[in-house]
Amino acid sequence: MLAQLSLRDCPHVESVSACGQCSARAISVCGALNEAGLDRLAAIAETLTLPADATLAYEGDPADHLFNITSGVVRVSKLLPDGRRQIVGFLFAGDFLGMAAGEVYPFSAEAVEPVTVCRFKRSAYRTLLAEVPSLEAALLDRASHDLQAAQEHMLLLGRKSASERLASFLLDVAARGEGGVRKGGEFSLPMSRSEIGDYLGLTIETVSRTLTKLKSAGVITLPTARSARVEDPERLRRLAGGREA
């Protein structure tokens, strides 16, 4: 078993001027800020570079910080009383983490692969929100989007078959990748089969079997264990929507 890493064990680089050059700015809440607003945001930010399996936040710890993902993928999970893990989401570049937390984090957040994040002290970020209405509005819009995504995930877990769940998941991840949801579009799939299963409520065997089924049907190909390519986007959409057995 890999040793679990926390932020205390990982190198980080402080940055006070990188916001304007950040590749995730256009898809992040930071995109709502003008140059003056970016300067104020940068003044309260730390840029952290973390290896795979590093922990950003532990479930139950004081929620002292907020995080903006600028590269890589982060898994958000909760532990059930019997020790089983339920992954409740994957966060990508541009996603924000921690604003909805109370006094403690209701989840754990860990790097699936090497990631970079901007970390903010919660108190300083809340002060900035009160002073910069455009940032507050962007964050509220992101929260609304996250709520819709949570509702769709509830539908996925409650009503969809294994094939429909996996097709929906692949469409979502592909839409985040450079390849996009188009024929021949290749995208990174850094999650393990076990992590995908924990997110979709499926066993690792079912995930592997369903991926093989989609591959055999010509819907996708798997160039590597950590990537996928969409070969038949329309059929993948039909599968996700329950319009094809």
Helices and strands as residue ranges (DSSP letters): E 5-6, G 7-9, E 12-13, G 19-21, G 25-27, G 29-32, H 35-43, E 45-50, E 54-57, E 65-71, E 74-79, E 85-91, E 96-97, E 108-111, E 115-121, H 122-131, H 133-159, H 162-176, E 185-188, H 193-200, H 204-216, E 220-221, E 227-230, H 233-240
